[in-house]
C-alpha cells in the first residue's frame, strides 16, 4: 500500500480533473496534498512538475500530475532523479508502469482521456506494486542515470 499522502498538481487544463481526483482520493482514505493550480487561469505545467520533485520524499509515496496532454508534466518530472513519471492513457499502462518500472508519478492528459478512464488509471496506479527482481534492478539503473 502506498503512502497515504498523495501530492497532486495540475495546470489550468487539468484543473477540473484534479478536483475530481482530490475528491476520489479523500473518499478512498488518502490525503491529497494540492500543489496547485487553484484556478483555470493560464499557467505553465512545468512549474507544477517542479513542485512535485520537491514534494516526493518517501520511497512508497506516489504523486499525480495533470495537464492537457500529460506530456509536459511527464517530460519535466522525468528530469528529476527522484521522479519516475509515467504518462498513462489506460489502466493497463498504469499497471505496467507500476509493476515493471516502479513509476512513482502518474501523468495524465486531461484533454486526451475521459475522466472515468483517468480515475481508473489513478486507482490502478495506487493499488499496484512493483514486481521487484529484475524490475527493481531497472529502477536502480534509472536512478543511476542521474538527474536534477
C-alpha positions, 0 to 999 in steps of 0.5 A: 500500500502506498503512502497515504499522502498523495501530492497532486498538481495540475495546470489550468487544463487539468484543473477540473480533473484534479478536483475530481481526483482530490475528491476520489482520493479523500473518499478512498482514505488518502490525503491529497496534498494540492500543489496547485493550480487553484484556478483555470487561469493560464499557467505553465505545467512545468512549474507544477512538475517542479513542485512535485520533485520537491514534494516526493520524499518517501520511497512508497509515496506516489504523486499525480500530475495533470495537464492537457496532454500529460506530456509536459508534466511527464517530460519535466518530472522525468528530469528529476532523479527522484521522479519516475513519471509515467504518462498513462492513457489506460489502466493497463499502462498504469499497471505496467508502469507500476509493476515493471518500472516502479513509476512513482508519478502518474501523468495524465492528459486531461484533454486526451482521456475521459475522466472515468478512464483517468480515475481508473488509471489513478486507482490502478496506479495506487493499488499496484506494486512493483514486481521487484527482481529484475524490475527493481534492478531497472529502477536502480539503473534509472536512478543511476542515470542521474538527474536534477 
